[in-house]
Amino acid sequence: MSSSAETTPLRLDCARWLLPVSGAAIEDGALVSRDGEVVALGRRQDMLREFSGEVHDHEVHDHDDAAILPGLVNCHAHLELSPLR
């Protein structure tokens, strides 16, 4: 019996720029994910070649001139307002 990870299709998001958490920016980059988890990232042509048997046209999302970057978290606090809770 196959696991859900094997049956869930891969998603490939492509953009002009891919900005990983660590490492240099990747021009013409692609991020491969399954169920919201990153499987791989790199240059678009490399990811399309590496995952050609698993990624189909309807699972490729081209974001044109955009940049894909990690989510940003606003973790500031207003300590002076803490007693008002």
C-alpha positions as a Markdown table, in Angstrom:
| # | Residue | x | y | z |
|---|---|---|---|---|
| 1 | Met | 0.0 | 0.0 | 0.0 |
| 2 | Ser | 1.4 | 3.4 | -0.9 |
| 3 | Ser | 1.7 | 6.3 | 1.5 |
| 4 | Ser | -0.2 | 9.5 | 1.0 |
| 5 | Ala | 3.1 | 11.3 | 0.2 |
| 6 | Glu | 3.5 | 9.0 | -2.8 |
| 7 | Thr | 0.0 | 9.6 | -4.0 |
| 8 | Thr | -0.1 | 13.4 | -3.5 |
| 9 | Pro | 1.1 | 15.1 | -6.6 |
| 10 | Leu | 4.1 | 17.3 | -6.6 |
| 11 | Arg | 3.7 | 21.1 | -7.2 |
| 12 | Leu | 6.3 | 23.1 | -9.0 |
| 13 | Asp | 6.2 | 26.9 | -8.4 |
| 14 | Cys | 8.5 | 28.9 | -10.8 |
| 15 | Ala | 9.5 | 32.5 | -10.6 |
| 16 | Arg | 12.1 | 34.9 | -11.9 |
| 17 | Trp | 13.7 | 34.8 | -8.5 |
| 18 | Leu | 13.9 | 32.2 | -5.8 |
| 19 | Leu | 15.2 | 33.5 | -2.4 |
| 20 | Pro | 16.1 | 30.6 | -0.2 |
| 21 | Val | 16.5 | 30.9 | 3.6 |
| 22 | Ser | 20.3 | 30.2 | 3.2 |
| 23 | Gly | 22.3 | 30.5 | 0.1 |
| 24 | Ala | 22.4 | 32.8 | -2.8 |
| 25 | Ala | 19.3 | 34.0 | -4.8 |
| 26 | Ile | 18.4 | 31.7 | -7.7 |
| 27 | Glu | 17.5 | 33.4 | -11.0 |
| 28 | Asp | 14.8 | 31.6 | -12.9 |
| 29 | Gly | 14.2 | 29.4 | -9.9 |
| 30 | Ala | 11.7 | 26.7 | -9.0 |
| 31 | Leu | 10.4 | 25.3 | -5.7 |
| 32 | Val | 9.1 | 21.7 | -5.7 |
| 33 | Ser | 6.6 | 20.9 | -2.9 |
| 34 | Arg | 4.3 | 18.1 | -1.8 |
| 35 | Asp | 1.5 | 18.8 | 0.7 |
| 36 | Gly | 3.0 | 22.2 | 1.6 |
| 37 | Glu | 6.4 | 20.9 | 2.4 |
| 38 | Val | 9.5 | 21.8 | 0.3 |
| 39 | Val | 10.9 | 18.8 | -1.5 |
| 40 | Ala | 13.6 | 20.5 | -3.5 |
| 41 | Leu | 14.6 | 23.9 | -5.0 |
| 42 | Gly | 16.9 | 25.1 | -7.7 |
| 43 | Arg | 17.0 | 26.4 | -11.2 |
| 44 | Arg | 13.7 | 25.8 | -13.1 |
| 45 | Gln | 15.3 | 23.7 | -15.9 |
| 46 | Asp | 17.0 | 21.5 | -13.4 |
| 47 | Met | 13.8 | 20.9 | -11.3 |
| 48 | Leu | 11.7 | 20.2 | -14.4 |
| 49 | Arg | 14.3 | 17.7 | -15.6 |
| 50 | Glu | 14.8 | 16.0 | -12.2 |
| 51 | Phe | 11.0 | 15.7 | -11.5 |
| 52 | Ser | 9.8 | 15.3 | -15.1 |
| 53 | Gly | 8.1 | 12.0 | -14.3 |
| 54 | Glu | 6.2 | 13.3 | -11.3 |
| 55 | Val | 5.2 | 16.9 | -12.2 |
| 56 | His | 2.6 | 17.4 | -14.9 |
| 57 | Asp | 1.7 | 20.6 | -16.7 |
| 58 | His | -1.3 | 21.3 | -14.5 |
| 59 | Glu | 0.9 | 21.1 | -11.4 |
| 60 | Val | 3.4 | 23.8 | -12.7 |
| 61 | His | 2.6 | 27.3 | -11.5 |
| 62 | Asp | 4.5 | 30.1 | -13.2 |
| 63 | His | 4.6 | 33.3 | -11.3 |
| 64 | Asp | 6.4 | 35.2 | -14.0 |
| 65 | Asp | 8.6 | 38.1 | -12.7 |
| 66 | Ala | 7.8 | 37.5 | -9.1 |
| 67 | Ala | 10.1 | 36.4 | -6.3 |
| 68 | Ile | 9.4 | 33.4 | -4.1 |
| 69 | Leu | 10.7 | 33.8 | -0.6 |
| 70 | Pro | 10.1 | 32.3 | 2.8 |
| 71 | Gly | 7.1 | 33.5 | 4.8 |
| 72 | Leu | 7.8 | 36.6 | 7.0 |
| 73 | Val | 6.6 | 36.6 | 10.6 |
| 74 | Asn | 5.8 | 39.8 | 12.4 |
| 75 | Cys | 6.9 | 38.9 | 15.9 |
| 76 | His | 7.0 | 42.3 | 17.6 |
| 77 | Ala | 5.2 | 43.0 | 20.9 |
| 78 | His | 3.8 | 46.1 | 22.7 |
| 79 | Leu | 4.9 | 45.4 | 26.2 |
| 80 | Glu | 3.4 | 48.6 | 27.5 |
| 81 | Leu | -0.1 | 47.2 | 26.6 |
| 82 | Ser | 0.4 | 43.9 | 28.4 |
| 83 | Pro | -1.3 | 45.0 | 31.7 |
| 84 | Leu | -4.5 | 45.9 | 29.7 |
| 85 | Arg | -5.3 | 42.3 | 29.0 |
